[in-house]
């Protein structure tokens, strides 16, 4: 396995090859893992749609379910106005929602919230919306948001058939835009396939991506029903992350503040997860190209 060379960073921007690839659960898992290992972690969902009305003190605000999941995993107590500064009720692309409501995205509000959270936490996990080229305004996309925040990118991709093209395109676009790509995490968002053709793709995709990408494949996360329906605890999320991601990446994450401790999560949970992992997932640990 090639050694990772990751620079110190004040956070990471979690993006994906598409909507529904598991960006939220991966971001939540990383936050839960950091929390379990003593890293002062903050979370942020800067731009969201499909928000829900919730009460915070005496006020009501619109908050993304993704942001709620990130908060539950990380245990932070920051105000929603910082965690989810821009949120639309309509479940549409951000620019589409802004056209329908007449409220353009406030870049200044996002920047101020990010800077405030960065000052309060050693490491900030920022979860994107859709993919890199999702429009946030007529001329600006998620790429422009990442540039403004000056964060390295973690790409989440599906494990199934078709992921080779989507993943290679996303990483190439990010690099052509001048973004720093830390690596790719493959996520099994669907139950194991029942067709031979799809199972073969799932077994071989990690190795092929590791050979073709210029950035490392950091791990292959197995499907687990509790994760899919959002009913798992932070400890379970942390275990899921620890069982599947590269140990050197996790050591880098734990060492960001100089105070991360080596916490061992439940052996029972590790056993459960290891029993669900497919042969394809283990190949990533053996080589990354």
Backbone as numpy.savetxt, mean C-alpha at the origin, in Angstrom:
# Nx Ny Nz CAx CAy CAz Cx Cy Cz
19.75 -14.21 -3.35 18.91 -13.02 -3.35 19.79 -11.78 -3.35
19.51 -10.86 -4.28 20.27 -9.62 -4.36 19.96 -8.75 -3.14
21.00 -8.16 -2.58 20.82 -7.33 -1.40 20.10 -6.04 -1.75
19.17 -5.64 -0.88 18.44 -4.40 -1.09 19.30 -3.20 -0.71
19.17 -2.14 -1.48 19.84 -0.89 -1.16 18.77 0.20 -1.13
18.15 0.38 0.01 17.07 1.35 0.15 17.54 2.54 0.98
17.31 3.75 0.48 17.72 4.94 1.23 16.78 5.20 2.39
17.23 5.98 3.35 16.33 6.41 4.41 15.22 7.25 3.79
14.02 7.11 4.31 12.89 7.84 3.77 11.95 8.21 4.91
11.23 9.30 4.72 10.28 9.70 5.76 8.91 9.09 5.55
8.79 8.28 4.49 7.52 7.61 4.25 7.56 6.85 2.95
6.41 6.31 2.57 6.28 5.58 1.32 4.89 5.84 0.75
4.81 5.94 -0.56 3.53 6.12 -1.24 3.14 4.79 -1.85
2.03 4.23 -1.40 1.57 2.93 -1.89 0.62 3.15 -3.06
1.06 2.76 -4.25 0.22 2.85 -5.43 -0.01 1.44 -5.98
-0.73 1.35 -7.08 -1.02 0.03 -7.62 -1.15 0.05 -9.12
-1.23 -1.12 -9.69 -1.38 -1.24 -11.13 -2.81 -0.97 -11.57
-3.73 -0.93 -10.60 -5.15 -0.76 -10.94 -5.92 -0.52 -9.65
-7.21 -0.25 -9.79 -8.10 -0.22 -8.64 -8.43 -1.65 -8.23
-8.48 -1.90 -6.93 -8.86 -3.23 -6.46 -7.74 -4.25 -6.40
-6.49 -3.79 -6.42 -5.37 -4.74 -6.35 -4.93 -5.00 -4.91
-5.50 -4.25 -3.96 -5.16 -4.48 -2.56 -4.24 -3.44 -1.96
-4.25 -2.23 -2.50 -3.40 -1.17 -1.94 -3.72 -0.90 -0.48
-5.02 -0.88 -0.17 -5.43 -0.55 1.20 -4.95 -1.59 2.20
-5.17 -2.86 1.89 -4.79 -3.90 2.85 -3.28 -4.01 2.97
-2.54 -3.76 1.89 -1.08 -3.78 1.98 -0.59 -2.61 2.82
-1.15 -1.42 2.57 -0.76 -0.25 3.36 -1.11 -0.45 4.83
-2.30 -1.01 5.08 -2.71 -1.27 6.46 -1.81 -2.32 7.11
-1.43 -3.34 6.35 -0.54 -4.36 6.88 0.82 -3.80 7.24
1.36 -2.94 6.40 2.65 -2.31 6.70 2.54 -1.42 7.94
1.42 -0.71 8.06 1.22 0.14 9.24 1.12 -0.70 10.50
0.40 -1.81 10.42 0.27 -2.70 11.58 1.61 -3.31 11.95
2.40 -3.67 10.94 3.72 -4.24 11.21 4.62 -3.22 11.89
4.62 -1.99 11.38 5.42 -0.93 12.00 4.99 -0.70 13.44
3.70 -0.68 13.66 3.17 -0.47 15.01 3.65 -1.57 15.94
3.62 -2.83 15.47 4.02 -3.96 16.31 5.51 -3.95 16.60
6.29 -3.29 15.74 7.75 -3.29 15.89 8.30 -1.97 16.41
7.45 -1.17 16.98 7.93 0.03 17.67 8.27 1.20 16.78
7.87 1.17 15.51 8.12 2.30 14.62 6.98 3.30 14.78
7.31 4.56 14.98 6.30 5.61 15.06 5.75 5.86 13.67
4.61 5.24 13.37 4.07 5.28 12.02 2.80 6.11 11.97
2.67 6.89 10.91 1.45 7.62 10.62 0.86 7.12 9.32
-0.41 7.39 9.09 -1.08 6.95 7.87 -1.82 8.12 7.24
-1.99 8.03 5.94 -2.67 9.11 5.23 -3.32 8.58 3.96
-4.52 9.03 3.72 -5.23 8.80 2.46 -5.56 10.19 1.93
-4.62 10.82 1.22 -4.76 12.25 0.91 -5.96 12.61 0.05
-6.28 11.73 -0.90 -7.39 12.01 -1.81 -8.27 10.76 -1.88
-9.56 10.95 -1.67 -10.46 9.80 -1.65 -11.81 10.17 -2.23
-12.52 9.16 -2.68 -13.91 9.31 -3.09 -14.71 8.20 -2.42
-16.02 8.26 -2.52 -16.86 7.25 -1.87 -16.83 7.37 -0.37
-16.72 8.61 0.15 -16.62 8.83 1.59 -17.94 8.62 2.32
-17.81 8.43 3.63 -18.98 8.22 4.50 -19.00 9.29 5.58
-20.20 9.64 6.00 -20.34 10.61 7.09 -20.05 9.95 8.43
-19.14 10.54 9.20 -18.88 10.07 10.55 -18.83 11.27 11.49
-18.91 11.02 12.77 -18.86 12.09 13.75 -17.49 12.09 14.44
-16.90 13.26 14.53 -15.64 13.44 15.26 -15.86 14.57 16.26
-16.06 14.17 17.51 -16.42 15.15 18.53 -17.82 15.66 18.28
-17.95 16.96 18.12 -19.26 17.57 17.86 -19.48 17.82 16.37
-18.50 17.47 15.56 -18.60 17.74 14.13 -18.79 16.46 13.34
-19.41 16.61 12.18 -19.53 15.51 11.24 -18.58 15.77 10.08
-17.96 14.71 9.58 -17.04 14.88 8.46 -17.17 13.69 7.51
-16.68 13.88 6.31 -16.72 12.86 5.28 -15.37 12.14 5.27
-15.38 10.83 5.45 -14.14 10.07 5.58 -14.20 8.83 4.70
-13.08 8.52 4.09 -12.97 7.32 3.25 -12.90 6.06 4.10
-13.61 4.99 3.71 -13.46 3.71 4.41 -12.02 3.21 4.39
-11.26 3.54 3.34 -9.85 3.16 3.29 -9.09 3.82 4.44
-9.37 5.10 4.67 -8.70 5.82 5.76 -9.05 5.20 7.10
-10.30 4.79 7.28 -10.72 4.15 8.52 -9.94 2.87 8.76
-9.72 2.12 7.69 -8.98 0.86 7.82 -7.52 1.10 8.16
-6.95 2.14 7.59 -5.57 2.49 7.91 -5.42 2.90 9.37
-6.38 3.66 9.86 -6.34 4.10 11.26 -6.49 2.91 12.20
-7.40 1.99 11.88 -7.59 0.82 12.72 -6.32 -0.02 12.81
-5.59 -0.12 11.71 -4.37 -0.92 11.69 -3.22 -0.24 12.41
-3.13 1.07 12.29 -1.99 1.80 12.84 -2.20 2.25 14.28
-3.46 2.41 14.68 -3.75 2.87 16.02 -3.51 4.35 16.24
-3.36 5.14 15.17 -3.09 6.57 15.32 -4.34 7.30 15.81
-4.13 8.46 16.40 -5.23 9.28 16.88 -5.23 10.65 16.24
-4.62 10.77 15.07 -4.59 12.04 14.37 -5.99 12.38 13.85
-6.29 13.66 13.69 -7.62 14.05 13.20 -7.85 13.63 11.75
-9.11 13.38 11.42 -9.44 12.98 10.06 -9.06 14.04 9.05
-9.08 15.30 9.44 -8.74 16.39 8.52 -7.30 16.30 8.04
-6.45 15.61 8.80 -5.07 15.39 8.38 -4.91 14.06 7.64
-5.56 13.04 8.16 -5.43 11.71 7.57 -6.10 11.64 6.19
-7.23 12.28 6.05 -8.01 12.23 4.81 -8.49 13.64 4.45
-7.56 14.51 4.05 -7.91 15.92 3.86 -8.87 16.22 2.71
-8.86 15.36 1.67 -9.74 15.57 0.53 -10.58 14.32 0.32
-11.89 14.46 0.46 -12.76 13.29 0.31 -14.09 13.71 -0.31
-14.49 13.00 -1.33 -15.77 13.23 -2.00 -16.73 12.09 -1.69
-18.00 12.40 -1.64 -18.99 11.37 -1.35 -19.19 10.42 -2.53
-19.07 10.95 -3.73 -19.37 10.15 -4.92 -18.24 9.16 -5.23
-18.56 7.88 -5.47 -17.54 6.87 -5.73 -17.05 6.90 -7.18
-16.34 7.97 -7.51 -15.86 8.18 -8.87 -14.37 8.51 -8.84
-13.78 8.62 -10.01 -12.40 9.14 -10.07 -12.41 10.56 -9.51
-11.32 10.97 -8.84 -11.32 12.28 -8.17 -11.68 13.46 -9.07
-11.12 13.50 -10.27 -11.42 14.62 -11.16 -12.88 14.59 -11.59
-13.40 13.41 -11.86 -14.81 13.28 -12.23 -15.71 13.77 -11.09
-15.36 13.37 -9.88 -16.14 13.80 -8.72 -16.09 15.31 -8.55
-14.90 15.90 -8.76 -14.77 17.35 -8.60 -15.58 18.11 -9.66
-15.66 17.56 -10.87 -16.46 18.19 -11.91 -17.94 18.17 -11.54
-18.38 17.08 -10.95 -19.80 16.95 -10.60 -20.18 17.80 -9.39
-19.23 17.98 -8.46 -19.54 18.74 -7.25 -19.16 20.22 -7.36
-18.28 20.52 -8.30 -17.82 21.89 -8.43 -16.75 22.27 -7.42
-16.14 21.27 -6.76 -15.11 21.52 -5.76 -13.79 20.89 -6.23
-12.89 21.68 -6.80 -11.59 21.13 -7.23 -10.75 20.71 -6.04
-9.84 19.79 -6.30 -8.94 19.29 -5.26 -8.07 20.42 -4.72
-7.95 20.51 -3.40 -7.09 21.51 -2.77 -5.71 20.92 -2.52
-4.76 21.25 -3.39 -3.40 20.75 -3.25 -2.74 21.32 -2.00
-3.07 22.55 -1.68 -2.49 23.18 -0.49 -2.93 22.45 0.77
-4.19 22.05 0.82 -4.68 21.33 2.00 -3.96 20.00 2.16
-3.74 19.30 1.05 -3.04 18.02 1.10 -1.60 18.21 1.58
-0.92 19.21 1.04 0.47 19.44 1.42 0.59 19.78 2.90
-0.28 20.64 3.39 -0.22 21.03 4.79 -0.49 19.83 5.71
-1.47 19.01 5.35 -1.77 17.83 6.16 -0.58 16.87 6.18
0.04 16.68 5.02 1.20 15.78 4.93 2.35 16.28 5.78
2.65 17.55 5.70 3.76 18.10 6.47 3.50 18.01 7.97
2.26 18.22 8.37 1.92 18.11 9.79 2.09 16.68 10.28
1.59 15.72 9.52 1.72 14.31 9.92 3.17 13.87 9.90
3.94 14.33 8.94 5.35 13.96 8.85 6.13 14.46 10.07
5.72 15.59 10.59 6.40 16.14 11.77 6.04 15.38 13.04
4.93 14.66 13.02 4.45 13.96 14.21 4.82 12.49 14.24
5.25 11.94 13.09 5.57 10.51 13.00 6.92 10.32 12.31
7.62 9.27 12.69 8.91 8.97 12.07 8.77 8.47 10.65
7.63 7.82 10.36 7.42 7.22 9.04 5.95 7.35 8.69
5.67 7.74 7.46 4.30 7.98 7.03 3.96 7.07 5.84
2.90 6.30 5.98 2.43 5.44 4.90 1.25 6.14 4.23
1.46 6.51 2.97 0.45 7.25 2.21 -0.15 6.32 1.16
-1.45 6.17 1.21 -2.13 5.28 0.27 -2.75 6.08 -0.86
-2.41 5.73 -2.09 -2.89 6.46 -3.25 -4.32 6.11 -3.63
-4.71 6.56 -4.79 -6.05 6.28 -5.31 -5.90 5.81 -6.76
-6.41 4.62 -7.05 -6.26 4.07 -8.39 -4.79 3.84 -8.74
-4.44 4.14 -9.99 -3.06 3.99 -10.45 -2.38 5.32 -10.65
-1.20 5.29 -11.24 -0.37 6.48 -11.35 -0.99 7.60 -12.19
-1.73 7.24 -13.22 -2.24 8.25 -14.15 -3.70 8.58 -13.93
-4.25 8.22 -12.79 -5.62 8.64 -12.47 -5.65 10.17 -12.38
-6.54 10.83 -13.12 -6.59 12.29 -13.10 -7.10 12.84 -11.77
-6.38 13.81 -11.22 -6.83 14.52 -10.02 -7.37 15.90 -10.39
-6.97 16.36 -11.55 -7.50 17.59 -12.13 -7.34 17.44 -13.65
-7.64 18.49 -14.39 -7.56 18.38 -15.84 -6.16 18.03 -16.31
-5.15 18.58 -15.65 -3.78 18.41 -16.12 -2.86 17.67 -15.15
-3.37 17.30 -14.00 -2.50 16.68 -12.99 -3.05 15.33 -12.58
-2.12 14.41 -12.30 -2.48 13.03 -11.96 -1.88 12.64 -10.61
-2.04 11.38 -10.27 -1.44 10.86 -9.04 0.08 11.02 -9.07
0.68 10.96 -10.25 2.13 11.19 -10.36 2.50 12.55 -9.78
1.71 13.57 -10.07 2.00 14.90 -9.55 1.85 14.97 -8.03
0.92 14.19 -7.50 0.76 14.12 -6.04 2.00 13.50 -5.40
2.51 12.42 -5.99 3.71 11.77 -5.46 4.90 12.72 -5.52
5.02 13.43 -6.63 6.11 14.40 -6.75 6.04 15.46 -5.66
4.84 15.96 -5.40 4.67 17.00 -4.40 5.08 16.50 -3.02
4.74 15.24 -2.71 5.06 14.68 -1.39 6.50 14.19 -1.30
7.15 14.00 -2.44 8.56 13.57 -2.48 8.78 12.26 -1.74
7.97 11.28 -2.08 8.07 9.97 -1.43 8.45 8.90 -2.44
9.18 7.87 -2.00 9.39 6.71 -2.86 8.09 5.93 -3.02
8.02 5.14 -4.07 6.78 4.45 -4.43 6.92 2.95 -4.20
5.87 2.37 -3.63 5.73 0.92 -3.53 4.55 0.53 -4.41
4.80 -0.35 -5.38 3.76 -0.74 -6.34 3.13 -2.05 -5.90
1.80 -2.05 -5.75 1.06 -3.26 -5.44 0.43 -3.77 -6.72
0.58 -5.07 -6.97 0.09 -5.66 -8.21 -0.62 -6.98 -7.91
-1.50 -7.35 -8.81 -2.19 -8.64 -8.68 -1.21 -9.79 -8.95
-1.60 -10.96 -8.47 -0.79 -12.15 -8.73 -1.25 -12.86 -10.00
-2.47 -12.63 -10.42 -3.09 -13.44 -11.47 -2.59 -13.15 -12.88
-3.11 -13.93 -13.81 -2.82 -13.79 -15.23 -3.09 -12.35 -15.68
-2.16 -11.76 -16.41 -2.29 -10.39 -16.87 -1.44 -9.40 -16.10
-0.90 -9.85 -14.98 -0.15 -8.91 -14.13 1.21 -8.54 -14.70
1.76 -9.34 -15.58 3.08 -9.02 -16.13 3.03 -7.68 -16.88
2.09 -7.55 -17.79 1.98 -6.31 -18.56 1.65 -5.12 -17.67
0.68 -5.29 -16.78 0.26 -4.18 -15.91 1.40 -3.71 -15.01
2.13 -4.66 -14.46 3.20 -4.31 -13.53 4.37 -3.64 -14.24
4.78 -4.22 -15.37 5.90 -3.64 -16.12 5.56 -2.24 -16.62
4.32 -2.04 -17.07 3.90 -0.72 -17.53 3.92 0.29 -16.40
3.43 -0.10 -15.23 3.36 0.82 -14.09 4.75 1.23 -13.64
5.64 0.26 -13.49 7.00 0.57 -13.04 7.72 1.42 -14.08
7.56 1.10 -15.35 8.21 1.90 -16.39 7.69 3.34 -16.38
6.38 3.50 -16.25 5.81 4.85 -16.22 6.34 5.64 -15.02
6.39 4.99 -13.87 6.89 5.67 -12.67 8.32 6.13 -12.87
9.15 5.27 -13.43 10.55 5.62 -13.62 10.71 6.70 -14.69
9.92 6.64 -15.75 9.99 7.68 -16.77 9.54 9.03 -16.24
8.68 9.00 -15.21 8.22 10.24 -14.59 9.21 10.74 -13.53
10.29 10.00 -13.34 11.30 10.42 -12.39 11.03 10.03 -10.96
10.09 9.12 -10.74 9.77 8.68 -9.39 10.74 7.59 -8.94
10.95 7.50 -7.64 11.79 6.46 -7.06 10.92 5.27 -6.68
11.14 4.13 -7.32 10.34 2.94 -7.05 11.11 2.00 -6.14
10.58 1.76 -4.94 11.25 0.88 -3.98 11.17 -0.57 -4.41
10.02 -0.96 -4.96 9.83 -2.34 -5.35 8.38 -2.65 -5.60
8.11 -3.91 -5.85 6.77 -4.39 -6.17 6.35 -5.44 -5.15
5.11 -5.35 -4.71 4.51 -6.39 -3.86 3.37 -7.02 -4.64
3.44 -8.33 -4.81 2.35 -9.06 -5.47 1.34 -9.48 -4.41
0.07 -9.24 -4.69 -0.98 -9.51 -3.72 -2.06 -10.39 -4.33
-2.34 -11.50 -3.69 -3.38 -12.42 -4.17 -4.73 -11.93 -3.65
-5.37 -11.06 -4.43 -6.64 -10.48 -3.99 -7.81 -11.43 -4.17
-7.62 -12.46 -4.97 -8.70 -13.42 -5.25 -8.39 -14.78 -4.64
-9.43 -15.57 -4.37 -9.19 -16.95 -3.90 -8.40 -17.73 -4.94
-7.71 -18.78 -4.52 -6.95 -19.59 -5.48 -7.81 -20.02 -6.66
-7.25 -19.92 -7.84 -7.98 -20.25 -9.05 -8.26 -21.75 -9.16
-9.33 -22.07 -9.83 -9.68 -23.47 -10.06 -9.27 -23.93 -11.45
-8.74 -23.03 -12.27 -8.34 -23.40 -13.63 -6.84 -23.61 -13.70
-6.44 -24.59 -14.46 -5.02 -24.92 -14.58 -4.23 -23.76 -15.16
-4.79 -23.10 -16.18 -4.10 -22.01 -16.86 -3.79 -20.87 -15.91
-4.76 -20.50 -15.10 -4.57 -19.38 -14.18 -3.63 -19.77 -13.04
-3.74 -20.99 -12.54 -2.83 -21.44 -11.48 -1.39 -21.43 -11.95
-1.16 -21.81 -13.20 0.19 -21.81 -13.74 0.74 -20.39 -13.79
-0.09 -19.42 -14.19 0.35 -18.02 -14.21 0.69 -17.54 -12.81
-0.11 -17.92 -11.83 0.14 -17.50 -10.45 1.45 -18.07 -9.93
1.80 -19.27 -10.36 3.04 -19.88 -9.89 4.26 -19.25 -10.55
4.11 -18.81 -11.80 5.27 -18.36 -12.55 5.44 -16.84 -12.58
4.38 -16.08 -12.34 4.47 -14.62 -12.44 5.53 -13.99 -11.54
5.66 -14.41 -10.28 6.68 -13.78 -9.44 8.10 -13.93 -9.98
8.42 -15.12 -10.48 9.77 -15.35 -11.00 10.02 -14.55 -12.28
9.02 -14.49 -13.15 9.18 -13.75 -14.40 9.32 -12.26 -14.12
8.52 -11.73 -13.20 8.62 -10.31 -12.86 9.98 -10.00 -12.23
10.44 -10.90 -11.38 11.74 -10.68 -10.75 12.85 -10.60 -11.80
12.70 -11.37 -12.87 13.71 -11.38 -13.92 13.60 -10.15 -14.83
12.39 -9.64 -15.03 12.17 -8.57 -16.02 12.21 -7.17 -15.42
11.91 -7.04 -14.15 11.87 -5.71 -13.53 13.26 -5.21 -13.17
13.40 -3.91 -13.16 14.65 -3.29 -12.71 14.59 -2.92 -11.23
13.48 -3.25 -10.59 13.31 -3.02 -9.14 12.97 -4.37 -8.51
13.21 -4.53 -7.21 12.97 -5.83 -6.59 11.50 -6.17 -6.38
11.20 -7.44 -6.46 9.91 -7.95 -5.99 10.09 -8.20 -4.49
9.36 -7.47 -3.68 9.57 -7.50 -2.23 8.81 -8.61 -1.53
7.90 -9.24 -2.24 7.17 -10.34 -1.62 5.90 -10.66 -2.37
5.29 -11.76 -1.98 4.05 -12.23 -2.58 3.09 -12.55 -1.45
2.06 -11.76 -1.30 1.13 -11.90 -0.18 0.00 -12.86 -0.55
-0.22 -13.89 0.26 -1.24 -14.89 -0.05 -2.65 -14.41 0.25
-3.61 -15.00 -0.44 -5.02 -14.70 -0.19 -5.43 -15.27 1.17
-6.19 -14.48 1.90 -6.76 -14.94 3.16 -8.13 -14.28 3.32
-9.15 -15.07 3.52 -10.52 -14.56 3.52 -10.73 -13.46 4.55
-10.13 -13.59 5.73 -10.31 -12.58 6.77 -9.77 -11.22 6.33
-8.71 -11.25 5.54 -8.15 -10.00 5.04 -9.04 -9.40 3.97
-9.64 -10.26 3.16 -10.47 -9.78 2.06 -11.71 -9.04 2.55
-12.29 -9.50 3.67 -13.50 -8.85 4.15 -13.24 -7.82 5.25
-11.96 -7.59 5.55 -11.60 -6.52 6.48 -11.86 -6.83 7.94
-12.02 -8.09 8.29 -12.40 -8.44 9.66 -11.23 -8.96 10.49
-10.01 -8.57 10.14 -8.85 -9.08 10.86 -8.26 -8.02 11.78
-7.51 -8.47 12.76 -6.91 -7.58 13.74 -5.58 -7.04 13.23
-5.05 -5.97 13.85 -3.72 -5.48 13.48 -2.65 -6.56 13.62
-2.77 -7.41 14.63 -1.79 -8.49 14.81 -1.80 -9.45 13.63
-2.99 -9.77 13.15 -3.11 -10.65 11.99 -2.50 -10.00 10.75
-2.77 -8.71 10.57 -2.20 -7.99 9.44 -0.67 -8.00 9.51
-0.13 -7.74 10.70 1.32 -7.72 10.87 1.92 -9.09 10.58
1.25 -10.13 11.00 1.73 -11.49 10.76 1.73 -11.81 9.27
0.68 -11.41 8.60 0.55 -11.62 7.14 1.72 -10.96 6.41
2.05 -9.75 6.82 3.17 -9.03 6.21 4.49 -9.73 6.51
4.71 -10.08 7.77 5.98 -10.68 8.17 6.22 -12.03 7.52
5.14 -12.78 7.29 5.28 -14.12 6.72 5.61 -14.09 5.23
5.37 -12.95 4.56 5.48 -12.97 3.10 6.48 -11.99 2.51
6.78 -10.90 3.18 7.70 -9.92 2.60 9.16 -10.24 2.93
10.04 -9.71 2.12 11.46 -9.98 2.29 11.95 -9.52 3.65
12.70 -10.36 4.36 13.20 -9.98 5.69 14.07 -8.74 5.67
14.87 -8.56 4.60 15.74 -7.38 4.57 14.94 -6.10 4.39
13.81 -6.17 3.68 12.94 -5.01 3.56 12.31 -4.67 4.91
11.91 -5.69 5.65 11.32 -5.46 6.97 12.36 -4.94 7.96
13.59 -5.42 7.84 14.65 -4.90 8.71 14.90 -3.42 8.43
14.87 -3.07 7.14 15.01 -1.65 6.78 13.88 -0.83 7.39
12.66 -1.35 7.32 11.50 -0.64 7.85 11.61 -0.49 9.37
12.02 -1.54 10.05 12.13 -1.49 11.50 13.25 -0.57 11.96
14.27 -0.39 11.13 15.42 0.41 11.53 15.31 1.88 11.19
14.17 2.31 10.67 14.04 3.69 10.23 14.20 4.69 11.36
13.71 4.33 12.55 13.79 5.26 13.67 14.95 4.95 14.60
15.61 3.82 14.35 16.69 3.42 15.25 16.19 2.82 16.55
14.85 2.65 16.66 14.31 2.11 17.89 13.36 0.94 17.64
13.30 0.50 16.38 12.42 -0.62 16.09 12.90 -1.88 16.80
12.00 -2.60 17.38 12.35 -3.82 18.11 11.93 -5.03 17.32
12.58 -6.13 17.56 12.26 -7.36 16.85 11.15 -8.08 17.60
9.92 -7.86 17.18 8.77 -8.45 17.85 8.35 -9.69 17.08
8.17 -10.77 17.77 7.73 -12.01 17.14 6.23 -12.12 17.27
5.54 -12.21 16.14 4.10 -12.33 16.17 3.70 -13.78 16.42
2.41 -13.97 16.63 1.86 -15.26 17.01 2.34 -16.41 16.13
2.90 -17.44 16.75 3.35 -18.62 16.01 2.17 -19.32 15.36
1.03 -19.32 16.04 -0.17 -19.96 15.48 -0.59 -19.25 14.20
-0.57 -17.91 14.22 -0.95 -17.16 13.02 0.04 -17.41 11.90
1.33 -17.47 12.25 2.35 -17.74 11.23 2.12 -19.10 10.58
1.76 -20.08 11.38 1.51 -21.41 10.86 0.33 -21.41 9.90
-0.73 -20.69 10.29 -1.91 -20.60 9.44 -1.55 -19.97 8.10
-0.80 -18.88 8.15 -0.43 -18.19 6.93 0.48 -19.04 6.06
1.44 -19.68 6.68 2.37 -20.49 5.90 1.66 -21.63 5.20
0.61 -22.14 5.80 -0.16 -23.21 5.18 -0.94 -22.73 3.98
-1.21 -21.41 3.90 -1.99 -20.88 2.78 -1.11 -20.38 1.65
0.18 -20.28 1.90 1.06 -19.72 0.87 1.25 -20.70 -0.27
1.27 -20.17 -1.47 1.46 -21.02 -2.64 2.93 -21.11 -3.04
3.25 -22.08 -3.85 4.63 -22.26 -4.26 5.20 -21.00 -4.91
4.36 -20.28 -5.62 4.84 -19.07 -6.30 5.37 -18.03 -5.32
4.75 -17.94 -4.18 5.16 -16.93 -3.23 6.58 -17.17 -2.71
6.92 -18.41 -2.48 8.22 -18.69 -1.92 9.34 -18.43 -2.91
9.04 -18.45 -4.20 10.10 -18.24 -5.19 10.65 -16.82 -5.14
9.86 -15.86 -4.66 10.33 -14.48 -4.60 11.48 -14.35 -3.61
11.41 -15.10 -2.52 12.47 -15.03 -1.51 13.78 -15.60 -2.03
13.68 -16.55 -2.98 14.88 -17.18 -3.48 15.64 -16.31 -4.48
14.87 -15.47 -5.21 15.55 -14.64 -6.20 14.70 -13.45 -6.54
15.34 -12.36 -6.89 14.61 -11.19 -7.36 15.21 -10.68 -8.65
15.88 -11.54 -9.37 16.47 -11.15 -10.64 17.94 -10.89 -10.52
